[in-house]
Amino acid sequence: MAGQDVHPRYPNIFSPIRLGPVEVPTRYFFAPHGSALSAGTKPLDDLTAYSAERVRGGGCGLVVQALAIHERGRTRQPSPHPAENIAAFAAMADAIHEAGGKIFGETLYHWTGPGQWQPLSPPAPAFAPSVRQFAFGGRAHSTLAMSRQDIVAMLGAIRDTAAHMSAAGFDGIMLHASHAALIEQFLSPYFNERDDEYGGSPENRMRFVAEALQAAREGGGPAFAVGMRLNCDEQIAGGYGTDTAHAVVAALCGRGLLDYIDLDVGLEPQQFHHGMPTGFERRQYYRPFVERVRAAAGSVPVLSVLGNITDMAEAEAAIAAGTCDMVGSARQLIAEPRFVQNAREGKEERSRTCIACNWCTAAGGDGAQGCAINPASYRDRLWGEHSFTPAQRRCRVVVVGGGPGGMEAARVAARKGHDVVLFEQRDRLGGALALWAGLPGREHYGAAVTWWEKELARLRIDVRLGAAASAETVLAEAPDAVIVATGARYSRGGRSITFDADLPGHDLPFVYRPEDLLPGSATAVRKLPGGKVVIFDAEGYHTGSGLAEMLAAGGAEVHLVTAGYSPVSARNTDNWEERYIVRRLKQAGVRLRPTTWLRAIAAEGVSLYDVHTEAEWREPVDAVILATAREPVDLLARALAGRVPQLFTIGDALAARMLAAATYEGQKFARAIGESGAPASSMEAWFLPDDPETAMLPADVPR
């Protein structure tokens, strides 16, 4: 490699590597992950654009696209198994090659995604080496133990899939032998209880893996790289550990079956908290497991995501230390498509940092797909870097509210060429996200606020802190457009989905709302309550649980009361954060009181009741905190209605919802400013027909 090609800070990352017959230009890869960007079994052109955005301009050298081995086993991934899908996959491969990268497909069959016999039918049986019990999505199932004929058929599907990928121009395949996928289950003494040639001894359990790799080689041909993703340690009683993984890697590499190996950990769904580690997990969770197995590969290149890499220096250090030869990520590149390009150009401050909130996975529960802090992600075809061309008409824009939605709106409006001023009544930006970041263990959320602050400064936006905006002050700016992002406040009366009316006694002096206690809140009291503090949490966001932990650490006797079975609603936080939050609460000494709610508050205490039996009792308390419902702060929006050409209310000010709604609406409506035919308000936009440009089409359908 010529001297001038060596990157001054990242010589390893920005050097090529050969994976079998394929040379990859850089050593950072876009790791495989599920997405909803497919139409049936075909990839959408949005998936193509989403992947290429991370490559072009000297970015990722390799995209590894999650795929289904067979169209019957659907797990939100498209499948190259049907021959009629080759053209759509070819369009994807061509786009990645044109952007300057290589593309592999991670082929998967997983027990939690057995697919249906036909659309809307009950699920088909889930294949496995043996009958095992599993639950997913609140439903319990058992698996179908595969016969020898089933095994032969699955190997045939792998062979055909590899052949179709090769015909489409894909550069290689990654067989999925991690996360409790089918291939791992054959390797595992926990999942595999067979007594034939595919079970029992380690050699027999490895048979299906070796045959699958051989089938992929036969299908893909000599110019097609063949590798796999392997679980280094199942971390479950009866499963295998790093010693077994070491032996498997050594055996497969010794037989010449692998051009590369991707090492990680985590079973799904049992250990998704390791497969998608949240901000509560230790950094680079995978790394010690990878280090114990890595030497077994010998000269075969080792890939790994290591566990939520968000800093390119971490990736460079891992390669320099010999932990692996390539580093990748999914979530960091979802949050920041130009993460690699910015590092190459010395503009790392321009990159967002993934806050590991896992909206990218939890969004499916709301029928959505996206990133909480980057609403352009998954919408790169429309909202990628190329889209920041000047608006048709330059406008004076006023944004009121400096939370994530307001900051995103101001950022996008400025990038579209508008003159922007932002009013924020507090003395700092960040809104509720900044308040969350002040709670114990949640400091990682502050990284998103810091990035927006830097971007607003870089774009020279007129940010006015400590400035409470009124209709008069807004109109004095002579705005062409106003975006109201004033957020929401907790119900003064303690309204909630459990009891949607004001609670008797809510106005007593020892009753608080979260805004009264959150560090940094404009209305925070000087002295936190002590003694017996009862928190009524009807949300399940971080607010109630974070306050409980904070007050317990200060010496209070804290009771966290919830109407549901769980003290942390899995609907409102990432399902896999729950285990961390509950553990923290227990370690802090918080008393968890599920299936209980509040009837009334009085001077002598609170009246509680069991939500199932209606049994009621009274308890003395020193303080009550009502972390119940949030209600929009929308008085300014109402006062401005009809007085400015364009008025958009966004995020919680429109209706209290999740973080991702605020940032999405901030970007969406900022893009509408100054454009001909654009709506004049959020609700006018709601009633308009869908824009044909947003239609999601298969990659082989011309747009």
C-alpha positions, -999 to +999 in steps of 0.1 A: +000+000+000+014+034-010+024+057+018+000+084+007-029+059+010-023+054+048-048+072+069-031+092+096-054+081+124-069+049+111-044+030+089-060-004+096-097+007+090-088+023+057-068-005+042-081-032+020-086-068+030-092-100+011-120-123+021-113-154+001-117-144-036-131-109-028-111-078-020-129-053+002-117-017+001-120-008+038-122-028+070-155-014+083-187-032+074-224-025+076-236-054+098-266-075+089-299-067+107-336-071+101-356-043+084-391-039+070-377-026+037-390-055+016-421-061-005-429-097+001-396-115-006-381-087-028-358-059-015-373-025-019-355+003-037-355+020-002-334-009+011-310-004-018-307+034-011-304+028+026-275+004+021-257+025-006-258+056+016-234+040+040-209+031+012-206+060-012-179+085-007-154+062+008-175+047+035-181+011+044-162-014+023-188-041+028-226-043+032-239-076+047-276-077+040-298-099+061-317-124+039-340-153+044-327-187+032-361-196+019-391-175+012-412-196+035-391-187+065-398-150+066-383-128+093-388-094+077-359-101+054-362-105+016-351-138+001-331-145-031-343-181-031-371-176-057-354-172-091-378-145-100-362-123-073-327-123-090-333-091-109-343-072-077-312-084-059-291-075-090-303-039-088-292-039-051-257-054-059-252-030-088-260+000-065-235-011-039-208-018-065-214+016-081-210+032-046-176+015-043-184-014-019-189-051-019-221-069-008-226-102+010-259-117+021-264-132+056-288-160+050-310-169+079-336-194+090-348-187+126-373-205+147-391-172+156-398-165+119-412-197+104-435-178+081-471-187+070-484-213+046-501-184+028-507-147+036-526-143+069-527-180+077-516-193+111-478-198+113-461-228+097-441-251+119-406-239+130-378-262+120-351-271+145-328-301+151-350-312+180-383-304+196-377-273+218-400-248+235-399-211+227-420-180+231-420-149+210-444-120+207-463-133+237-471-167+221-456-200+231-447-227+205-427-258+201-405-267+171-406-294+145-376-318+147-362-320+112-361-353+094-332-363+071-354-353+042-360-319+057-323-314+062-316-323+026-342-299+014-328-271+036-293-277+022-308-275-013-324-242-004-290-229+008-274-241-025-300-224-046-300-192-026-262-189-030-265-196-067-291-169-071-271-144-051-241-151-072-262-147-104-274-114-090-238-101-086-235-105-048-199-110-038-204-136-010-226-152+016-226-153+054-244-183+068-260-173+101-248-196+129-255-173+158-285-158+177-302-193+179-306-195+141-310-230+127-273-237+120-263-227+155-290-250+169-274-280+152-241-271+168-256-266+203-260-293+229-288-272+244-309-272+212-297-304+196-308-336+213-307-359+182-293-394+183-285-398+146-255-386+126-265-350+131-265-351+169-246-364+199-209-359+195-193-325+186-183-340+152-219-350+145-233-317+157-209-300+133-221-320+103-250-298+092-227-267+095-201-282+072-227-294+047-243-260+047-210-243+039-203-268+012-237-263-003-231-225-004-198-231-021-214-253-047-241-228-054-220-196-053-190-208-074-153-201-072-155-162-072-180-162-044-168-157-008-183-181+018-183-175+055-205-176+085-215-157+117-208-179+148-219-175+184-188-177+206-207-186+237-243-195+242-243-183+278-271-206+287-272-237+309-266-268+287-252-247+258-217-245+244-190-221+255-159-206+239-140-239+241-165-255+217-166-224+195-128-225+193-128-261+183-155-256+156-137-226+141-104-245+140-120-275+124-139-256+097-110-234+089-087-264+088-110-280+062-109-249+040-146-243+043-144-207+055-131-177+036-139-156+067-157-159+101-178-133+119-178-138+157-204-126+181-227-137+209-264-137+219-293-160+215-327-148+203-351-143+219-335-155+252-305-131+251-315-103+228-302-079+254-268-092+244-275-093+207-287-057+207-270-043+239-286-012+253-269+018+268-271+000+302-247-028+290-210-026+292-191-014+262-179-039+236-197-068+254-187-093+227-150-085+227-138-109+255-156-138+238-142-130+204-107-128+219-110-163+233-120-178+199-102-156+174-069-176+174-087-207+161-092-190+128-055-189+120-050-169+088-088-168+080-100-132+085-122-125+115-150-100+115-169-087+145-192-060+157-177-063+192-208-048+208-221-013+197-190+004+184-197+042+182-161+055+180-138+048+151-108+048+174-123+018+192-126-001+159-090+008+149-077-003+183-094-037+180-078-044+146-044-032+158-047-054+189-055-085+167-089-090+182-104-090+146-095-081+111-127-061+102-151-042+125-187-035+118-219-021+132-255-018+124-270+007+149-242+032+147-245+033+110-283+034+112-279+065+134-251+080+113-248+069+077-216+088+071-199+075+102-171+060+082-169+088+056-166+114+084-138+095+101-120+093+067-123+131+062-114+141+098-149+153+105-159+130+133-176+157+152-202+156+124-213+121+133-242+113+155-236+087+183-261+059+186-277+061+220-287+024+220-324+031+227-332+003+202-361+022+186-348+006+154-360-027+167-389-017+189-405+005+162-421-026+147-445-026+176-459+006+162-459-005+126-429+018+120-392+016+110-365+041+118-340+057+141-351+078+171-323+104+166-320+102+128-354+103+110-337+102+076-325+066+083-345+040+063-358+070+042-324+077+026-338+075-009-358+107-001-340+122+028-303+112+023-275+137+020-283+143-017-317+158-007-304+189+011-308+212-019-321+247-013-358+251-009-377+268-037-382+299-016-359+311+012-380+317+043-377+332+078-384+303+101-391+304+139-388+272+159-402+273+194-388+246+217-353+232+219-360+195+224-350+169+199-379+177+176-373+214+176-335+210+172-340+186+143-365+210+126-341+239+130-312+219+117-331+207+086-346+241+079-311+257+080-297+230+057-325+237+032-313+273+031-337+291+054-330+318+080-338+301+113-342+314+149-349+290+178-365+300+211-360+278+242-373+289+276-348+268+295-311+278+297-300+248+278-312+227+248-323+191+249-359+191+262-371+159+279-342+139+264-317+161+283-337+156+315-336+118+310-298+121+306-296+135+341-311+104+356-289+076+370-274+053+343-290+072+315-261+096+307-257+080+272-288+098+260-270+131+264-248+123+233-277+130+210-283+164+226-246+173+223-246+164+186-276+186+179-261+215+199-229+213+178-249+211+146-270+242+154-238+261+162-221+249+130-250+260+110-250+294+128-286+291+138-298+320+160-304+300+193-320+321+221-318+303+254-338+315+284-363+330+260-400+321+266-418+327+234-453+342+231-474+348+201-462+384+201-425+376+203-429+351+175-448+374+152-423+402+159-398+380+139-420+383+108-418+346+102-429+329+070-431+296+089-433+286+126-426+252+140-440+247+175-421+220+195-431+229+230-434+194+242-457+180+269-461+182+306-473+156+331-509+157+340-515+179+370-544+158+380-526+125+376-547+113+346-536+081+330-548+051+310-557+034+342-579+062+355-585+090+329-597+116+354-582+139+380-573+120+411-588+133+444-561+150+464-537+156+434-533+193+445-520+186+480-486+202+488-467+168+491-478+157+456-452+162+429-450+158+391-417+147+374-409+182+363-407+192+399-379+167+405-360+161+373-324+175+375-322+205+352-360+211+350-370+248+350-395+241+378-374+217+399-378+221+437-347+229+457-350+200+481-360+165+470-386+147+491-375+120+516-391+095+539-417+072+523-421+083+486-446+066+464-442+070+427-472+062+405-459+053+371-485+049+343-461+055+315-432+030+317-408+055+302-375+062+320-390+090+340-407+071+368-380+044+371-352+069+369-367+091+396-372+060+418-336+051+415-324+087+421-346+092+452-336+058+466-299+067+462-307+099+482-320+078+511-357+078+505-379+047+510-392+045+474-423+025+463-428+022+425-464+015+419-477+003+385-510-010+373-494-037+351-474-067+360-441-051+351-427-020+368-413-010+334-438-012+305-422-031+277-444-011+253-428+022+261-392+012+266-372-012+246-382-047+257-346-056+264-340-026+285-365-039+311-341-064+326-315-037+332-339-012+346-355-036+370-322-049+382-310-013+389-342-006+408-338-037+430-302-030+436-311+006+447-336-008+472-368+004+454-398-016+463-417-027+432-455-029+435-472-041+404-509-046+397-517-018+421-531+017+416-542+049+434-577+056+444-572+089+462-547+111+481-554+126+515-535+144+542-532+111+561-519+091+532-530+073+500-558+049+492-545+020+470-563-008+454-556-041+437-565-037+400-578-073+398-596-079+431-605-042+438-594-048+474-586-014+489-563-002+517-547+030+531-510+037+537-492+067+552-468+085+529-445+115+530-446+123+493-464+112+462-451+116+426-475+113+397-456+101+366-488+094+348-499+109+315-483+136+295-504+163+279-494+186+250-483+221+257-500+237+227-513+271+238-488+289+216-497+268+186-534+277+191-526+314+196-507+315+163-533+296+142-541+315+111-515+342+117-485+329+098-484+313+063-471+280+076-476+267+111-465+232+121-470+217+155-448+186+161-439+160+186-454+160+220-469+194+214-491+178+188-498+146+208-476+130+234-457+101+219-423+085+216-390+104+209-389+092+173-422+110+165-408+143+175-376+141+154-395+126+124-420+154+124-393+180+129-376+168+097-408+162+077-423+196+082-390+215+080-387+201+045-421+214+036-412+250+043-409+273+012-420+246-012-448+251-037-479+231-030-467+223+006-493+221+034-498+251+057-502+230+088-496+196+103-532+186+102-536+198+066-508+174+058-526+146+076-556+149+053-536+151+021-532+120-002-500+101+002-472+114-019-465+089-047-428+095-042-430+078-008-444+046-023-421+017-016-413-004-047-393-035-052-357-028-064-364-041-099-394-019-106-384+013-123-395+044-105 
